[in-house]
């Protein structure tokens, strides 16, 4: 049996961060997922991905927060909690450092979530249906003519 390359174990830990970013994750838990000691894991993770596990986790949380700010009308405090951060002040500082604007300023630069609300699929299908099909006039895909039943 061929041994698993160490990078595969690091990918397992990175995937854990991507999937469970909102949960409390520490280096010990991530190191266990990568089958490494915490110190070795941190060094190898930084070497492989260019940032520490904590920086990577914070980046994922901030990216998700940015998506929530663009796509919902949730309060900044609620979004902070939803992405797994405890302090709104620290969240605001980190967000501004990463995105160049506070969460409130960032949200204001996008249309409100109510304006960007998706159209229900049933309505979209009805509005985009070709004219010949609205009254039950099925069209054959092969000939383009009326289907015979």
Secondary structure, 3 states (H helix, E strand, C coil): CCCCCHHHHHHHHHHHHHHCCCCCCCHHHHHHHCCCCHHHHHHHHHHHHCCCHHHHHHHHHHHHHHHHHHHCCCCHHHHHHHCCCCCHHHHHHHHHHHHCCCHHHHHHCCCCCCCCCCCCHHHHHHHHCCHHHCCCCCECCCCCCECCC
